[in-house]
């Protein structure tokens, strides 16, 4: 197993705060954990006696289940907090909720919240390790890490690859974490979507490694990887693009459009997919698609995150 002394971070709040070496350490640590999945007993005693609290203020299937499986495969105890029937409904503050959980000797708090910066607030107010499972429009670091792990596993590298991220960049915490991680590892990232859905200052993340292209047919030419973001119907109320139909025509990924990329292009999607809108079933189920593998890799990456964070607490 990877030398734990090399890792010094107590929290996972965002990839903006991580160095290239720290990101690579997480990816390298995830590899032996994925090998564990081939065994008859997919469990190790690494976190026996530790507790992982899943505090989700927003709906989630993949991330919540993935973190729960990751914790259980490390032999940790897991506690799911149903916010809709908790004291939060009685007006309890985020910090008070976290302090209550900490009083119950929680070692990790995995939080998803609609407000950007919520995990950072907890990290300053409690001693448990805080893991950001998505905060507002800010970051979703474990999703970014599993996306990068999948690319590295399939391509053997990240540096020098052309990665196209398509869709609602403005509201996407997944896109932001991917941007920080991919550019730190040397990928060239092309952001593509309607002008109203791409932040004007997004290239500040890495001016030399990020380009913007509003025409998807041009953007995906010779692409190594295409990461397709979900169309967020809840944002349509803001009238940031004329119609769902027009979005699909201009930015939907279909087989004909995919032919402009490299033959071995990888298709990623963080899920859940809107089939027939941002991606056709023909593309989603094609040999180029690694969408299901992303889900599998997510467990290994989150095991690595918990494992490495636990070393700092010892």
N, C-alpha and C positions, 0 to 999 in steps of 0.2 A: 504494500500500500504506500501511497505517496507520503513523503516525510511531512508530518504535520507542523513541524517547527517553522516551515517556510510561510505559513499562513498566519496573518496577524489581525485580520478583520473580525470584529465581533458581530457586526450586522451586515445584512445584504439589503441595502437601501436603493441602490441603482448602479448601473455599470459606469456611469459618469465618474464615480469615485474609485473605480478599480483600475489598476495598471494592466498593461499588456501581460505581464508575467503572472499576475494574480488570476486573470481570466484563463490563461493557458493552464494554470495549476488546477483550476476547477474542471476544465475539459479533460485533462490527463487523469484526474482522480475519478472521473465518471466512467472511464473505460473498464476498469476491473469490476465496478459495480454492475455494468451492463452484462459482463461475462457471467455474473451471478445468476442472471435470469435463465441460463441454460441448465442450471442444476435442478435436481428433484426437490431440494429444500432451498427456497429462494430467500434465505434469511441469515443474518449474521448478528452477533450479540453486541455490536459496537455501542449502541446507545441504550443498552438495558438500564432501567432505572431513571432514564430521562423522560421528560414530558414535553410534548409538542401540542400547543393550542392552536386551532384553526379558527381565526376570528374574521369571518367574511361578512362585510356589510353590503356586498353586492353578490348577485347570483354567479355561480361558477359550477361547472361540472369537471372539466379537465384539470384545472389547476388545483382545486381543492382535493379531488380524488388522488391526483398524482402525488401531492405532498403527503397525504395520509398513507398511501401505499409506501412511499419512500421511508417515512418514519417507522412504519410497522416492519418493513424489511430490515431496518436497523435495530429492531427490537425495542423501540421507544413506545411509551404510552401516548395515545392521541386523544384529544378532547375537542369535539366539534361544538362551537357555540352558535346556536340558532338565534341570530340577532333579533329576528322578528318576534320571538317569544321571550327575550331576555330583558334585563333591567334597562337596557337601552330604550325600550319602548316607554319606560317610566321617566325618562329624561336623564339617565345616567350619562356622564360625559365619557369621551373616549379614554382619557387618562385615568379616570376612576375605574372604568371597566378593566383596563390593563393592570392597574395596581391591585385590583381584586384578584385577577388571575395570577399575578405574581405572588400574592399572599398564599396562594394554593401551591406555590413552589413550581411554577412553570419555568422550564428552561428555555423554550423557544416560543415566540408568538408569531405566527404567520398571518399577516393581515392584508386584506383587500378592502379598499375604501374608495368612495367616489371623490373624496377631496385630495388633491395633490398635496404631498408633504405630510400626510397623516403618519406614515411609518417613521419619518424623521422626528416628529413630535414625541412618539413613544420611545424612540431610542434615547432621547434626552431625559426621559422621566422615569424609566424603569430599568432594572438591571438584567432582565431577560434578553436574550438575543432576538432581534427583530428582523423578520424576513418580509420584504415587500412583495406581495403577490399581486400587485397592481394598484397604483394610486392615481385616481383621476386621469388626467391626460399626460401625466409625468413619465413614469417608467413601469416596466414589467420585466425586471432583470432576469428572473429564472426562465421566462419564455425566450428572451433574447439569447440566453446561454444555450438552451436546448436547440434553438434554431441554428446557432453557430456550430454546436457539436454535430448536428446532423450534416451540415455542409462539409465540415472537416472530415467526418467519417466517410462520406461518399466521395469527396474530391481529393482527400489526402492533404489538403491545405486550405487556407483561407486567403493568404496573401496573394495579391495579383488577380483574384477572381473578379469578374464583373457581376455584381449583384443588383438586381432591379427590385425595388419595393414599390408595389402598385396599390394605389387607393387613397384612403382618407388619412394622410400623414398628420394633418392638423390635430385630430382627436386621438391619435393612436399612440398609446404608451408602449405597445409592442414595437412600433417603428423606431421610437426614440432609443429603446434599449438595444435594438439591432444596430442602429447607427453608431452608438458609442462603442459597442463590442466589435463590430465588423471593421470600422475604420482603425481602431487601435491594433487590430491584427493584420492590417494592410490590404483590405479589400477595397475595390473601387465601387462605390454605391451610386446608383442612379435612382432618384426619386421621381415617380410618375403618377400623375393624377390631375384632376381639375385644378386650375390655378387657385380657386377659392379654398382648396383643401390641402395646400402646401404652404407651411409657414414661410414668411419672407426671410427670416433670419436663420433658417435651419442649416445653412451651409457653414455657419460659425462653428458647428461641432467639429468639422474637419474640412476647411476650405479646399485643400488639395485632393481630397478623396471623395467628395460629394458633388454630384452634378444634378441639375433639375431638367427634366424633359416632360413636356405636357402631351406629347404624341407617343402613345404606347407602341405603335408599330416601329417607330424609330428607336425608342428606348430599349426594346428587347433584342435588337439586332446583335447577334453574337453573344448573348447573355449566357453566363454559366449557371446562374441561379435566378429564379423569379419567386419572390415572396409576395403572395397576394393577400391583401388585408380584407377583412370583412366589411361589407357595406353596412354602416351603422344607421339603421332605419330611424332610430330616435333622433338623429341629427338632421334628418330631412325636414323637420319642422323649421330649421334655420334657413331653408331655401338656399343651400350652398351649391346645389346643382339642379338644373331644370326638372329632371324627372329620372326615375329609376330606369326607364327604358333607354333614355339617352346615355346614361352612365354605362349601362351594359353594352351598348353599341360601341362606345368609345374606349372603355376600359375593361370590359369583360374579357377573360382569357378563354379563347377557343382554340381548336386544333389548327385552323388556318393561321391564326396569329402566332401560335406557338412555333410554327415552322420557321419563323424568322430568327429564332434563337438557335443556339448550338444543338446538335442532335442529342447530346447527353445532358441537356439542361435539366436542372432539378426544379421541381415545383413544390413550393412550401405554402402552407396556409395555417395560421394559428388556431383556426376554428372558433366557433362553429361556422360552417360554410353555408352560404346562400347559393345553392346549386342553380345554375341557369341565369345567375345574375353576375357576380364577379368572376365566376368560374363555371365552365360547363362540366357535366358529369364525364364526358369523354376525356377531358384533361385531368380532372380530379382522380379518375380511376386508371389513368395511363401508366405506363412503365416509368415515365419521368417523375411521377408523383411520389413524394416521400412523406405525405401527410400523416399516414398511420404510423410510420417510423418515428416521426416527431413525437407522437404521444408516448411511444415506448421509451424513447431516449429521454423524455422529460422525467421519468421516474429515476433513471440512473443519474441524471444531472442534479436532481433535487436531493438524492441520497448523498452525492458529493458535497453539496452545499451544507447540508446538516452535519455531515462528518467533519468538514473543515471548520465550520463555526464552532463545533463542540470542542475542538482542540484548543481554542482560544480561552475557553472557560475553565480548562483544567489547571 
